[in-house]
Amino acid sequence: LNVEATRLFDGPGKPVAPPYASYYLYGRLMGPPTIAANQFYLSKNALPESDGSVPSDHVAVELGFMAYLAKRAERAFAAGEIADARSDLDASREFIDEHFFIWLPRFIEDVVRGADSSFFTGLAELTVASVSWDRQWLEALGTEHREGESAGQLP
C-alpha cells in the first residue's frame, strides 16, 4: 500500500492523482485554491497543524477542517450556543459547495482510474460518498433550520 500510495499521490514523476485542490483548479500546486482554503480556515479561526510541508489545500487537511467544523457545531449545540452552531454548519456547507466539491470528484476519478489496489479505489469511493452524505445532511439541517425559524422553533 505504501508503494501504491506513493505512485498515486506523490510520484516519482507526475503523480496519478495529486491530492491538492490547486492541481485540479489551477493546474499547479500552491495556486489560488491554496489561498482560498486558508481564507476558509481563517474565517473560522482555524489553521491546520502543519510544519508547512503539506499545503492547506491537501485533501486530508480539507477533510480535517470539515471534521473540525462538525465538532465545533456539536459542542456549540450542546452548550446551547445555537447561533454559533448554525454558523459552523453554514460554513461547512459553504466550504463544500464553493471549494471542496469543485475539485474532489475529479480527484476521486483519477484515484479510481489509476489505482491498482482495491483499497485505494474503495477509500476514494468512501470519501466522496461520505462528503456527499455530509452535504445532504447539512442541506436537510438547513431546511429544518429555516422552517423552524419561521415557526419560532430551534432544531
C-alpha positions in Angstrom: 0.0 0.0 0.0 2.9 2.3 0.7 4.3 1.9 -2.8 0.8 2.3 -4.3 0.1 5.5 -2.3 3.4 7.0 -3.4 2.7 6.2 -7.0 -0.8 7.6 -6.8 -0.2 10.7 -4.7 3.5 11.7 -4.8 5.2 10.4 -7.8 8.0 9.7 -8.9 7.3 11.9 -11.9 3.8 13.2 -12.2 1.5 11.6 -9.6 -1.6 9.8 -10.9 -3.9 11.7 -8.5 -2.3 14.7 -6.8 -4.3 15.3 -3.6 -4.4 19.1 -3.9 -7.2 21.5 -4.9 -4.7 23.7 -6.7 -3.7 21.0 -9.1 -7.3 20.4 -10.2 -8.5 24.0 -10.2 -5.3 25.9 -11.2 -3.1 23.3 -13.0 -0.2 23.6 -10.5 0.4 23.4 -6.8 0.2 26.3 -4.4 -2.1 28.3 -6.5 -5.1 30.5 -5.6 -7.1 27.5 -4.3 -4.5 27.1 -1.5 -5.1 30.7 -0.5 -8.9 30.2 -0.7 -8.6 27.2 1.6 -6.6 29.3 4.0 -9.3 32.0 3.9 -12.0 29.5 4.8 -9.8 28.2 7.7 -9.1 31.7 9.0 -12.8 32.7 8.8 -13.4 30.1 11.5 -10.2 30.8 13.4 -8.7 27.5 12.4 -5.3 26.8 10.9 -4.0 23.3 10.1 -1.4 22.0 12.4 1.5 21.7 10.0 5.2 22.3 9.6 4.4 23.8 6.2 5.3 20.7 4.3 1.6 19.9 3.5 -0.3 22.7 1.6 -3.6 23.8 3.0 -5.5 22.5 0.0 -4.5 18.9 0.6 -7.5 16.6 0.6 -6.7 15.3 4.2 -6.3 18.9 5.5 -9.7 19.8 3.9 -11.4 16.8 5.4 -9.9 17.7 8.7 -11.3 21.2 8.5 -14.8 19.7 7.9 -14.4 17.4 10.9 -13.3 20.4 13.0 -16.4 22.4 12.0 -18.7 19.5 12.8 -17.1 19.1 16.2 -17.4 22.8 16.9 -21.0 22.8 15.9 -21.7 19.7 18.1 -20.1 21.5 21.1 -22.0 24.7 20.4 -25.3 22.9 20.2 -24.5 21.1 23.5 -23.7 24.4 25.2 -26.9 26.0 23.9 -25.0 28.3 21.6 -27.4 27.8 18.7 -26.2 30.7 16.6 -22.6 29.6 16.8 -23.5 26.0 15.8 -25.5 27.2 12.9 -22.6 29.4 11.8 -20.3 26.4 11.8 -22.8 24.3 9.9 -23.3 27.1 7.3 -19.5 27.4 6.9 -19.2 23.7 6.3 -21.9 23.8 3.7 -20.3 26.8 2.0 -16.8 25.2 2.1 -18.2 22.0 0.4 -20.1 24.0 -2.2 -17.7 26.7 -3.1 -14.4 24.9 -2.7 -14.2 21.2 -1.9 -16.8 19.7 -4.3 -15.5 21.7 -7.2 -12.3 19.6 -7.3 -13.0 16.5 -5.2 -14.9 14.5 -7.9 -12.1 14.8 -10.4 -9.5 13.8 -7.8 -11.6 10.7 -6.9 -12.0 9.8 -10.6 -8.2 9.9 -11.0 -7.7 7.7 -8.0 -10.3 5.2 -9.1 -8.9 5.2 -12.7 -5.3 4.9 -11.7 -5.4 2.7 -8.6 -4.0 -0.9 -8.9 -5.3 -1.6 -5.4 -9.0 -2.0 -4.4 -8.0 -0.5 -1.1 -7.5 2.9 -2.7 -10.5 2.6 -5.0 -12.7 1.8 -2.0 -11.2 4.6 0.0 -11.8 7.1 -2.8 -15.4 6.0 -3.2 -16.0 6.1 0.6 -14.5 9.6 0.7 -16.8 11.1 -2.0 -19.8 9.2 -0.6 -19.1 10.5 2.9 -18.8 14.1 1.8 -21.9 13.7 -0.3 -23.9 12.4 2.6 -22.5 15.1 4.8 -23.6 17.7 2.3 -27.1 16.2 2.1 -27.3 16.2 5.9 -26.2 19.8 6.0 -28.9 20.8 3.5 -31.6 18.9 5.4 -30.5 20.6 8.6 -30.5 24.0 6.8 -34.0 23.4 5.6 -35.1 22.3 9.0 -33.5 25.4 10.5 -35.2 27.7 8.1 -38.6 26.1 8.6 -38.1 26.0 12.4 -37.1 29.7 12.4 -40.2 30.7 10.6 -42.2 28.7 13.2 -40.2 30.2 16.0 -38.5 26.8 16.9 -35.0 25.7 17.3 -33.7 22.5 15.6 
